[in-house]
């Protein structure tokens, strides 16, 4: 099984995260940030990843450190669980509709970190959550995962739907990218022989 456990402690957060890429969508998430818990729950469910996250963060300041550091840990967990990435499909994409919103996510587990984030979210907050933190989360994720990720808004105007659609679309794209391709016979999916 492709699993990993990440522990990260700083002056701002104390995080324990476990990931099973070959799971069934079991989730136990407690970050102290309700909207992030919601996003991670649907991310794991749509990706069929088993995910456990416990975070104690300085949310009395705001949610920024918690969101960024959980993104760091999740990206690191994917990188560690995938190892050399032998036999994986490597690429995945999803155009995901959510009511009036349509989000495109495309990922390449290339070993190279890049985020193309093109969402125009009209509200500054969803509940108490700063909507700009969606981009911060994915930026932290790609740096640690070594992934190229594009997230684009093709339609939509509801801030909650846009953010939720992005997490669902990325989950579905990652689910496709981490899948094992039997035709590869365990080869690394790159002409370079390494990712």
N, CA, C and O of each residue as an XYZ file, in Angstrom:
780
protein
N       0.835     -1.197      0.000
C       0.000      0.000      0.000
C       0.870      1.247      0.000
O       1.959      1.272      0.574
N       0.362      2.276     -0.657
C       1.097      3.533     -0.733
C       0.575      4.452      0.377
O      -0.451      5.117      0.233
N       1.309      4.465      1.471
C       0.881      5.216      2.650
C       2.029      6.081      3.153
O       3.195      5.831      2.846
N       1.681      7.098      3.927
C       2.696      7.938      4.559
C       2.119      8.563      5.813
O       0.907      8.730      5.952
N       3.016      8.903      6.718
C       2.641      9.624      7.929
C       3.588     10.800      8.081
O       4.808     10.645      8.018
N       3.017     11.971      8.280
C       3.790     13.204      8.372
C       3.510     13.855      9.715
O       2.363     13.974     10.146
N       4.580     14.269     10.357
C       4.471     15.063     11.582
C       5.240     16.347     11.347
O       6.374     16.328     10.869
N       4.613     17.461     11.686
C       5.270     18.756     11.505
C       4.902     19.645     12.677
O       3.724     19.881     12.948
N       5.924     20.138     13.373
C       5.679     21.004     14.515
C       6.508     22.266     14.368
O       7.714     22.207     14.127
N       5.852     23.408     14.514
C       6.527     24.694     14.471
C       5.935     25.572     15.564
O       5.083     25.131     16.335
N       6.388     26.803     15.622
C       5.834     27.750     16.595
C       4.391     28.103     16.256
O       3.677     28.660     17.091
N       3.954     27.783     15.032
C       2.615     28.179     14.575
C       1.620     27.027     14.505
O       0.422     27.229     14.703
N       2.111     25.813     14.223
C       1.211     24.663     14.081
C       1.866     23.387     14.594
O       3.090     23.266     14.637
N       1.026     22.450     14.979
C       1.458     21.100     15.354
C       0.532     20.145     14.607
O      -0.653     20.037     14.922
N       1.092     19.450     13.609
C       0.261     18.671     12.678
C       0.699     17.213     12.654
O       1.889     16.903     12.608
N      -0.295     16.323     12.686
C      -0.117     14.897     12.418
C      -1.044     14.539     11.270
O      -2.250     14.775     11.341
N      -0.482     13.971     10.216
C      -1.270     13.653      9.023
C      -0.893     12.266      8.542
O       0.288     11.924      8.473
N      -1.892     11.470      8.213
C      -1.638     10.172      7.584
C      -2.471     10.077      6.308
O      -3.606     10.548      6.245
N      -1.869      9.451      5.294
C      -2.483      9.342      3.973
C      -2.311      7.928      3.448
O      -1.220      7.361      3.502
N      -3.396      7.367      2.942
C      -3.362      6.111      2.204
C      -3.943      6.411      0.829
O      -5.148      6.610      0.679
N      -3.071      6.440     -0.169
C      -3.516      6.754     -1.533
C      -4.476      5.704     -2.056
O      -5.381      6.017     -2.830
N      -4.284      4.452     -1.635
C      -5.115      3.349     -2.117
C      -6.249      3.048     -1.143
O      -6.571      1.888     -0.886
N      -6.847      4.103     -0.608
C      -7.890      3.946      0.396
C      -9.276      3.885     -0.212
O      -9.457      3.552     -1.383
N     -10.251      4.218      0.624
C     -11.655      4.185      0.194
C     -12.379      5.493      0.508
O     -13.602      5.569      0.401
N     -11.624      6.516      0.894
C     -12.236      7.808      1.196
C     -12.564      8.004      2.660
O     -13.374      8.867      2.996
N     -11.949      7.218      3.548
C     -12.178      7.394      4.985
C     -11.470      8.662      5.448
O     -10.314      8.904      5.102
N     -12.180      9.465      6.235
C     -11.665     10.774      6.618
C     -11.869     11.019      8.107
O     -12.928     10.731      8.666
N     -10.830     11.558      8.731
C     -10.936     12.055     10.100
C     -10.064     13.304     10.169
O      -8.847     13.213     10.331
N     -10.691     14.461     10.045
C      -9.968     15.723      9.924
C     -10.418     16.694     10.994
O     -11.607     16.971     11.151
N      -9.436     17.207     11.730
C      -9.702     18.229     12.746
C      -8.554     19.226     12.701
O      -7.492     18.983     13.274
N      -8.766     20.347     12.021
C      -7.705     21.352     11.867
C      -7.943     22.604     12.703
O      -7.047     23.438     12.835
N      -9.135     22.744     13.266
C      -9.473     23.984     13.944
C     -10.023     25.033     13.006
O     -10.403     26.120     13.441
N     -10.070     24.721     11.729
C     -10.616     25.616     10.695
C     -11.731     24.852      9.990
O     -11.473     23.951      9.192
N     -12.968     25.221     10.293
C     -14.111     24.457      9.809
C     -14.188     24.329      8.303
O     -14.491     23.250      7.794
N     -13.921     25.400      7.579
C     -14.018     25.347      6.124
C     -12.929     24.446      5.548
O     -13.180     23.706      4.596
N     -11.732     24.499      6.110
C     -10.665     23.613      5.650
C     -11.020     22.160      5.926
O     -10.759     21.292      5.092
N     -11.610     21.882      7.083
C     -12.064     20.517      7.377
C     -13.041     20.040      6.303
O     -12.951     18.907      5.830
N     -13.962     20.906      5.929
C     -14.953     20.584      4.894
C     -14.261     20.279      3.565
O     -14.595     19.298      2.902
N     -13.296     21.122      3.176
C     -12.588     20.935      1.908
C     -11.772     19.640      1.911
O     -11.778     18.904      0.924
N     -11.078     19.359      3.001
C     -10.265     18.144      3.073
C     -11.125     16.888      3.096
O     -10.738     15.855      2.548
N     -12.288     16.976      3.728
C     -13.206     15.831      3.765
C     -13.690     15.479      2.367
O     -13.684     14.309      1.987
N     -14.105     16.473      1.605
C     -14.585     16.171      0.254
C     -13.418     15.827     -0.672
O     -13.585     15.038     -1.602
N     -12.236     16.409     -0.431
C     -11.039     16.045     -1.203
C     -10.745     14.554     -1.052
O     -10.557     13.854     -2.047
N     -10.704     14.071      0.185
C     -10.412     12.656      0.429
C     -11.510     11.764     -0.136
O     -11.230     10.712     -0.711
N     -12.745     12.183      0.030
C     -13.866     11.386     -0.462
C     -13.835     11.250     -1.985
O     -13.992     10.150     -2.516
N     -13.633     12.359     -2.680
C     -13.631     12.325     -4.144
C     -12.370     11.693     -4.711
O     -12.399     11.134     -5.808
N     -11.259     11.772     -3.976
C     -10.035     11.133     -4.422
C      -9.943      9.673     -4.023
O      -9.080      8.945     -4.513
N     -10.841      9.236     -3.121
C     -10.813      7.878     -2.553
C      -9.519      7.651     -1.776
O      -8.971      6.549     -1.762
N      -9.041      8.722     -1.126
C      -7.864      8.650     -0.283
C      -8.313      8.532      1.173
O      -9.251      9.217      1.584
N      -7.663      7.682      1.952
C      -7.887      7.679      3.397
C      -7.002      8.776      3.984
O      -5.793      8.796      3.751
N      -7.604      9.682      4.740
C      -6.875     10.850      5.225
C      -7.244     11.139      6.670
O      -8.418     11.254      7.022
N      -6.217     11.253      7.495
C      -6.388     11.667      8.882
C      -5.509     12.886      9.106
O      -4.314     12.865      8.808
N      -6.109     13.950      9.634
C      -5.356     15.167      9.918
C      -5.759     15.681     11.290
O      -6.940     15.850     11.590
N      -4.755     15.923     12.107
C      -4.944     16.591     13.391
C      -4.019     17.795     13.403
O      -2.810     17.656     13.216
N      -4.584     18.978     13.625
C      -3.769     20.189     13.625
C      -4.190     21.082     14.777
O      -5.373     21.363     14.966
N      -3.203     21.522     15.543
C      -3.403     22.578     16.534
C      -2.604     23.757     16.021
O      -1.374     23.716     15.970
N      -3.316     24.818     15.639
C      -2.653     25.975     15.046
C      -3.041     27.262     15.735
O      -3.932     27.294     16.584
N      -2.360     28.312     15.357
C      -2.612     29.627     15.954
C      -3.794     30.324     15.274
O      -3.669     31.433     14.753
N      -4.942     29.643     15.295
C      -6.140     30.190     14.638
C      -6.684     31.419     15.351
O      -7.554     32.109     14.818
N      -6.180     31.700     16.553
C      -6.576     32.939     17.210
C      -5.997     34.140     16.452
O      -6.508     35.254     16.566
N      -4.921     33.907     15.674
C      -4.367     34.954     14.807
C      -5.228     35.028     13.550
O      -5.884     36.035     13.287
N      -5.212     33.947     12.784
C      -6.109     33.706     11.646
C      -5.831     32.285     11.164
O      -5.081     31.547     11.802
N      -6.435     31.901     10.035
C      -6.308     30.522      9.553
C      -5.107     30.310      8.635
O      -4.865     29.187      8.192
N      -4.357     31.362      8.345
C      -3.318     31.288      7.316
C      -2.292     30.191      7.602
O      -2.044     29.344      6.744
N      -1.699     30.196      8.783
C      -0.641     29.223      9.078
C      -1.179     27.793      9.050
O      -0.509     26.886      8.556
N      -2.374     27.594      9.574
C      -2.976     26.263      9.568
C      -3.188     25.773      8.142
O      -2.820     24.645      7.815
N      -3.775     26.603      7.297
C      -4.073     26.213      5.919
C      -2.786     25.922      5.155
O      -2.681     24.897      4.482
N      -1.814     26.814      5.257
C      -0.560     26.628      4.537
C       0.182     25.389      5.024
O       0.675     24.605      4.213
N       0.268     25.206      6.330
C       1.046     24.089      6.870
C       0.373     22.740      6.617
O       1.061     21.739      6.417
N      -0.949     22.699      6.622
C      -1.638     21.456      6.248
C      -1.385     21.163      4.768
O      -1.203     20.004      4.396
N      -1.370     22.184      3.929
C      -1.029     21.996      2.517
C       0.373     21.439      2.343
O       0.599     20.562      1.509
N       1.325     21.955      3.139
C       2.697     21.442      3.121
C       2.704     19.956      3.468
O       3.312     19.147      2.767
N       2.029     19.611      4.547
C       2.021     18.215      5.005
C       1.344     17.289      4.014
O       1.815     16.174      3.792
N       0.245     17.729      3.412
C      -0.451     16.881      2.441
C       0.407     16.672      1.205
O       0.486     15.556      0.692
N       1.047     17.719      0.722
C       1.941     17.573     -0.431
C       3.085     16.633     -0.136
O       3.424     15.790     -0.966
N       3.688     16.763      1.042
C       4.790     15.895      1.454
C       4.322     14.447      1.557
O       5.049     13.521      1.198
N       3.091     14.264      2.053
C       2.543     12.911      2.189
C       2.378     12.247      0.826
O       2.705     11.070      0.668
N       1.879     12.982     -0.153
C       1.755     12.414     -1.496
C       3.123     12.061     -2.054
O       3.299     10.980     -2.617
N       4.096     12.955     -1.906
C       5.440     12.691     -2.435
C       6.023     11.424     -1.805
O       6.568     10.573     -2.508
N       5.909     11.302     -0.495
C       6.480     10.136      0.189
C       5.735      8.855     -0.154
O       6.359      7.814     -0.359
N       4.410      8.916     -0.221
C       3.626      7.715     -0.515
C       3.861      7.211     -1.939
O       3.780      6.008     -2.192
N       4.147      8.113     -2.858
C       4.353      7.722     -4.255
C       5.767      7.221     -4.531
O       5.992      6.547     -5.535
N       6.722      7.538     -3.660
C       8.087      7.058     -3.840
C       8.656      7.436     -5.195
O       8.651      8.607     -5.575
N       9.150      6.435     -5.927
C       9.723      6.680     -7.261
C       8.653      6.882     -8.330
O       8.973      7.215     -9.472
N       7.393      6.685     -7.971
C       6.248      6.854     -8.885
C       6.209      5.788     -9.976
O       5.711      6.023    -11.077
N       6.736      4.632     -9.655
C       6.743      3.546    -10.639
C       5.317      3.115    -10.975
O       4.496      2.872    -10.091
N       5.053      3.028    -12.258
C       3.793      2.489    -12.743
C       2.599      3.421    -12.691
O       1.505      3.030    -13.098
N       2.774      4.658    -12.198
C       1.607      5.540    -12.105
C       1.261      6.142    -13.465
O       2.111      6.237    -14.350
N       0.016      6.540    -13.615
C      -0.428      7.200    -14.843
C       0.316      8.522    -15.019
O       0.668      8.881    -16.143
N       0.555      9.238    -13.948
C       1.305     10.506    -13.861
C       0.443     11.722    -14.132
O       0.538     12.700    -13.391
N      -0.384     11.707    -15.146
C      -1.213     12.858    -15.507
C      -2.669     12.599    -15.133
O      -3.136     11.461    -15.165
N      -3.369     13.655    -14.784
C      -4.795     13.533    -14.542
C      -5.469     14.883    -14.712
O      -4.864     15.925    -14.460
N      -6.711     14.859    -15.135
C      -7.456     16.111    -15.281
C      -8.934     15.863    -15.031
O      -9.424     14.739    -15.139
N      -9.628     16.939    -14.696
C     -11.060     16.855    -14.437
C     -11.681     18.223    -14.694
O     -11.193     19.241    -14.204
N     -12.749     18.234    -15.460
C     -13.613     19.411    -15.571
C     -14.821     19.103    -14.709
O     -15.631     18.237    -15.042
N     -14.936     19.819    -13.598
C     -15.945     19.477    -12.603
C     -16.999     20.574    -12.479
O     -16.679     21.712    -12.136
N     -18.260     20.229    -12.761
C     -19.338     21.199    -12.567
C     -19.859     21.151    -11.133
O     -20.003     20.075    -10.552
N     -20.132     22.296    -10.580
C     -20.806     22.384     -9.293
C     -21.795     23.539     -9.379
O     -21.442     24.705     -9.207
N     -23.033     23.179     -9.648
C     -24.074     24.178     -9.880
C     -23.623     25.128    -10.986
O     -23.346     24.681    -12.100
N     -23.545     26.419    -10.705
C     -23.197     27.385    -11.757
C     -21.700     27.418    -12.055
O     -21.272     28.030    -13.034
N     -20.909     26.762    -11.213
C     -19.454     26.804    -11.341
C     -18.945     25.620    -12.159
O     -19.507     24.525    -12.122
N     -17.875     25.870    -12.889
C     -17.189     24.831    -13.649
C     -15.697     25.038    -13.457
O     -15.152     26.082    -13.816
N     -15.045     24.037    -12.891
C     -13.622     24.134    -12.565
C     -12.848     23.071    -13.333
O     -13.237     21.904    -13.374
N     -11.751     23.495    -13.939
C     -10.832     22.576    -14.600
C      -9.599     22.424    -13.728
O      -8.990     23.419    -13.332
N      -9.226     21.188    -13.427
C      -7.976     20.892    -12.721
C      -7.183     19.908    -13.567
O      -7.727     18.922    -14.066
N      -5.893     20.184    -13.722
C      -4.997     19.288    -14.452
C      -3.698     19.183    -13.673
O      -3.128     20.190    -13.251
N      -3.234     17.946    -13.486
C      -2.042     17.710    -12.673
C      -1.059     16.817    -13.418
O      -1.441     15.902    -14.147
N       0.226     17.115    -13.207
C       1.326     16.281    -13.683
C       2.231     16.042    -12.478
O       2.775     16.986    -11.905
N       2.389     14.783    -12.101
C       3.245     14.435    -10.968
C       4.684     14.319    -11.459
O       5.300     13.255    -11.395
N       5.191     15.423    -11.941
C       6.447     15.505    -12.681
C       7.680     15.610    -11.809
O       8.792     15.379    -12.284
N       7.508     15.953    -10.542
C       8.646     16.276     -9.693
C       8.983     17.755     -9.729
O       9.852     18.217     -8.991
N       8.296     18.497    -10.587
C       8.529     19.936    -10.715
C       7.317     20.689    -10.162
O       6.180     20.430    -10.556
N       7.571     21.607     -9.261
C       6.492     22.342     -8.596
C       6.088     23.567     -9.405
O       6.902     24.441     -9.702
N       4.805     23.601     -9.751
C       4.259     24.796    -10.411
C       2.768     24.846    -10.121
O       2.081     23.825    -10.162
N       2.281     26.029     -9.830
C       0.846     26.230     -9.646
C       0.356     27.305    -10.594
O       0.824     28.443    -10.554
N      -0.587     26.941    -11.446
C      -1.333     27.903    -12.246
C      -2.732     27.985    -11.649
O      -3.531     27.063    -11.810
N      -3.025     29.071    -10.970
C      -4.285     29.203    -10.220
C      -5.045     30.381    -10.787
O      -4.615     31.526    -10.652
N      -6.167     30.110    -11.419
C      -6.929     31.165    -12.080
C      -8.399     31.074    -11.667
O      -9.267     30.687    -12.449
N      -8.644     31.445    -10.405
C     -10.005     31.535     -9.889
C     -10.264     32.979     -9.485
O      -9.454     33.591     -8.789
N     -11.377     33.511     -9.917
C     -11.792     34.840     -9.509
C     -12.931     34.668     -8.516
O     -14.087     34.480     -8.894
N     -12.579     34.737     -7.240
C     -13.551     34.486     -6.179
C     -14.089     35.828     -5.699
O     -13.321     36.643     -5.187
N     -15.377     36.079     -5.851
C     -15.908     37.423     -5.593
C     -15.884     37.853     -4.125
O     -15.688     39.034     -3.835
N     -16.078     36.920     -3.203
C     -16.133     37.292     -1.785
C     -14.756     37.140     -1.152
O     -13.989     36.253     -1.527
N     -14.448     37.998     -0.201
C     -13.183     37.888      0.522
C     -13.226     36.773      1.558
O     -12.186     36.251      1.961
N     -14.435     36.409      1.989
C     -14.584     35.369      3.001
C     -15.746     34.449      2.660
O     -16.749     34.869      2.082
N     -15.586     33.180      3.035
C     -16.697     32.235      3.089
C     -16.807     31.871      4.558
O     -15.947     31.166      5.087
N     -17.840     32.336      5.216
C     -17.899     32.242      6.669
C     -16.765     33.066      7.244
O     -16.667     34.263      6.972
N     -15.910     32.443      8.032
C     -14.748     33.144      8.582
C     -13.473     32.838      7.790
O     -12.394     33.301      8.160
N     -13.585     32.063      6.706
C     -12.432     31.618      5.928
C     -12.070     32.654      4.871
O     -12.913     33.049      4.065
N     -10.806     33.094      4.876
C     -10.321     34.018      3.843
C     -10.163     33.255      2.537
O      -9.394     32.297      2.460
N     -10.892     33.680      1.513
C     -10.914     32.924      0.266
C      -9.557     32.896     -0.431
O      -9.292     31.978     -1.207
N      -8.695     33.875     -0.176
C      -7.359     33.857     -0.783
C      -6.523     32.671     -0.290
O      -5.509     32.332     -0.900
N      -6.940     32.044      0.803
C      -6.192     30.917      1.346
C      -6.309     29.659      0.491
O      -5.510     28.734      0.637
N      -7.295     29.619     -0.395
C      -7.377     28.492     -1.323
C      -6.108     28.393     -2.159
O      -5.541     27.311     -2.310
N      -5.668     29.513     -2.696
C      -4.437     29.536     -3.494
C      -3.224     29.203     -2.633
O      -2.328     28.484     -3.075
N      -3.188     29.719     -1.410
C      -2.066     29.425     -0.505
C      -1.955     27.926     -0.229
O      -0.855     27.377     -0.183
N      -3.098     27.273     -0.048
C      -3.099     25.835      0.201
C      -2.473     25.081     -0.961
O      -1.583     24.255     -0.762
N      -2.936     25.363     -2.176
C      -2.440     24.614     -3.330
C      -0.990     24.960     -3.642
O      -0.248     24.106     -4.128
N      -0.570     26.197     -3.372
C       0.823     26.569     -3.582
C       1.724     25.764     -2.643
O       2.763     25.253     -3.060
N       1.326     25.656     -1.386
C       2.092     24.858     -0.424
C       2.103     23.390     -0.840
O       3.132     22.722     -0.739
N       0.967     22.890     -1.306
C       0.848     21.490     -1.728
C       1.806     21.163     -2.869
O       2.554     20.189     -2.787
N       1.790     21.969     -3.934
C       2.613     21.640     -5.107
C       4.098     21.727     -4.797
O       4.882     20.939     -5.326
N       4.501     22.669     -3.948
C       5.919     22.784     -3.580
C       6.419     21.493     -2.950
O       7.508     21.017     -3.270
N       5.616     20.929     -2.051
C       6.043     19.728     -1.335
C       5.813     18.454     -2.139
O       6.598     17.510     -2.047
N       4.743     18.422     -2.924
C       4.444     17.214     -3.712
C       5.348     17.097     -4.932
O       5.541     16.002     -5.461
N       5.907     18.229     -5.383
C       6.650     18.212     -6.636
C       5.716     17.964     -7.798
O       5.961     17.103     -8.643
N       4.639     18.734     -7.826
C       3.603     18.544     -8.844
C       3.364     19.838     -9.607
O       3.500     20.934     -9.063
N       3.012     19.691    -10.860
C       2.498     20.806    -11.644
C       0.983     20.717    -11.577
O       0.395     19.680    -11.884
N       0.361     21.813    -11.174
C      -1.092     21.824    -11.008
C      -1.666     23.096    -11.594
O      -1.226     24.201    -11.274
N      -2.654     22.925    -12.456
C      -3.415     24.057    -12.984
C      -4.850     23.934    -12.483
O      -5.470     22.876    -12.592
N      -5.362     25.017    -11.938
C      -6.748     25.076    -11.472
C      -7.365     26.310    -12.109
O      -6.925     27.431    -11.852
N      -8.382     26.108    -12.938
C      -8.966     27.220    -13.684
C     -10.480     27.253    -13.521
O     -11.155     26.224    -13.509
N     -10.970     28.441    -13.400
C     -12.408     28.681    -13.339
C     -12.913     28.905    -14.760
O     -12.529     29.871    -15.419
N     -13.768     28.013    -15.221
C     -14.359     28.165    -16.544
C     -15.704     28.878    -16.470
O     -16.139     29.507    -17.435
N     -16.361     28.772    -15.310
C     -17.628     29.475    -15.076
C     -17.852     29.520    -13.575
O     -17.258     28.750    -12.820
N     -18.715     30.429    -13.156
C     -19.090     30.458    -11.751
C     -18.981     31.822    -11.115
O     -18.224     32.685    -11.558
N     -19.779     31.998    -10.033
C     -19.748     33.271     -9.319
C     -19.994     33.111     -7.822
O     -19.886     34.082     -7.073
N     -20.321     31.905     -7.378
C     -20.544     31.661     -5.959
C     -19.222     31.248     -5.326
O     -18.625     30.249     -5.728
N     -18.762     32.009     -4.343
C     -17.432     31.800     -3.768
C     -17.276     30.409     -3.156
O     -16.244     29.763     -3.335
N     -18.295     29.950     -2.436
C     -18.229     28.614     -1.826
C     -18.128     27.545     -2.909
O     -17.315     26.626     -2.804
N     -18.951     27.663     -3.947
C     -18.945     26.677     -5.018
C     -17.604     26.639     -5.748
O     -17.120     25.566     -6.107
N     -17.007     27.809     -5.966
C     -15.728     27.868     -6.666
C     -14.632     27.168     -5.876
O     -13.865     26.386     -6.437
N     -14.554     27.440     -4.585
C     -13.540     26.792     -3.759
C     -13.805     25.299     -3.618
O     -12.892     24.486     -3.763
N     -15.039     24.943     -3.339
C     -15.368     23.530     -3.195
C     -15.139     22.781     -4.495
O     -14.611     21.669     -4.495
N     -15.536     23.389     -5.601
C     -15.310     22.772     -6.907
C     -13.835     22.554     -7.190
O     -13.459     21.562     -7.813
N     -12.995     23.480     -6.733
C     -11.557     23.338     -6.974
C     -10.991     22.154     -6.194
O     -10.188     21.393     -6.733
N     -11.394     21.987     -4.938
C     -10.888     20.851     -4.160
C     -11.383     19.524     -4.727
O     -10.631     18.550     -4.770
N     -12.631     19.477     -5.157
C     -13.157     18.254     -5.757
C     -12.463     17.936     -7.079
O     -12.124     16.784     -7.347
N     -12.253     18.966     -7.904
C     -11.621     18.752     -9.210
C     -10.182     18.283     -9.044
O      -9.745     17.371     -9.747
N      -9.441     18.893     -8.126
C      -8.059     18.468     -7.898
C      -8.028     17.033     -7.370
O      -7.176     16.242     -7.773
N      -8.940     16.702     -6.481
C      -8.993     15.334     -5.955
C      -9.205     14.331     -7.071
O      -8.528     13.305     -7.126
N     -10.139     14.621     -7.960
C     -10.429     13.699     -9.067
C      -9.252     13.611    -10.041
O      -8.955     12.536    -10.561
N      -8.580     14.746    -10.288
C      -7.409     14.732    -11.167
C      -6.274     13.930    -10.534
O      -5.603     13.160    -11.221
N      -6.056     14.105     -9.237
C      -5.013     13.345     -8.542
C      -5.345     11.852     -8.507
O      -4.467     11.002     -8.656
N      -6.609     11.557     -8.310
C      -7.032     10.148     -8.304
C      -6.641      9.459     -9.609
O      -6.189      8.314     -9.610
N      -6.823     10.180    -10.729
C      -6.441      9.628    -12.032
C      -4.923      9.533    -12.163
O      -4.411      8.547    -12.693
N      -4.201     10.544    -11.688
C      -2.748     10.605    -11.867
C      -2.012      9.561    -11.044
O      -0.993      9.036    -11.493
N      -2.503      9.246     -9.847
C      -1.807      8.283     -8.982
C      -2.190      6.838     -9.282
O      -1.588      5.912     -8.739
N      -3.183      6.640    -10.141
C      -3.613      5.283    -10.479
C      -2.458      4.506    -11.123
O      -1.611      5.081    -11.807
N      -2.443      3.219    -10.896
C      -1.424      2.354    -11.489
C      -1.850      1.964    -12.900
O      -2.962      1.481    -13.116
N      -0.961      2.177    -13.841
C      -1.193      1.803    -15.240
C      -0.533      0.442    -15.487
O       0.693      0.358    -15.552
N      -1.334     -0.629    -15.627
C      -0.750     -1.971    -15.805
C       0.154     -2.072    -17.025
O       1.073     -2.890    -17.049
N      -0.098     -1.249    -18.036
C       0.712     -1.310    -19.255
C       2.156     -0.880    -19.011
O       3.047     -1.229    -19.786
N       2.392     -0.127    -17.940
C       3.750      0.343    -17.657
C       4.626     -0.724    -17.018
O       5.852     -0.620    -17.055
N       4.017     -1.741    -16.438
C       4.790     -2.811    -15.830
C       5.760     -2.326    -14.761
O       6.855     -2.869    -14.617
N       5.357     -1.306    -14.014
C       6.202     -0.802    -12.940
C       7.277      0.177    -13.373
O       8.107      0.580    -12.559
N       7.276      0.563    -14.630
C       8.253      1.535    -15.110
C       7.925      2.936    -14.575
O       6.778      3.235    -14.241
N       8.933      3.765    -14.505
C       8.726      5.176    -14.176
C       8.231      5.868    -15.438
O       8.877      5.758    -16.481
N       7.101      6.583    -15.379
C       6.492      7.143    -16.584
C       7.184      8.410    -17.076
O       6.601      9.494    -17.079
N       8.442      8.252    -17.494
C       9.211      9.372    -18.036
C      10.328      8.816    -18.908
O      10.937      7.802    -18.567
N      10.599      9.471    -20.027
C      11.708      9.047    -20.871
C      13.051      9.308    -20.190
O      14.076      8.773    -20.614
N      13.049     10.124    -19.142
C      14.283     10.388    -18.395
C      14.629      9.227    -17.450
O      15.775      9.078    -17.027
N      13.622      8.412    -17.131
C      13.837      7.308    -16.230
C      13.722      7.686    -14.764
O      13.977      6.868    -13.880
N      13.336      8.933    -14.511
C      13.156      9.401    -13.122
C      12.197     10.568    -13.126
O      12.136     11.340    -14.084
N      11.439     10.692    -12.033
C      10.539     11.831    -11.848
C      10.887     12.490    -10.519
O      10.262     13.479    -10.138
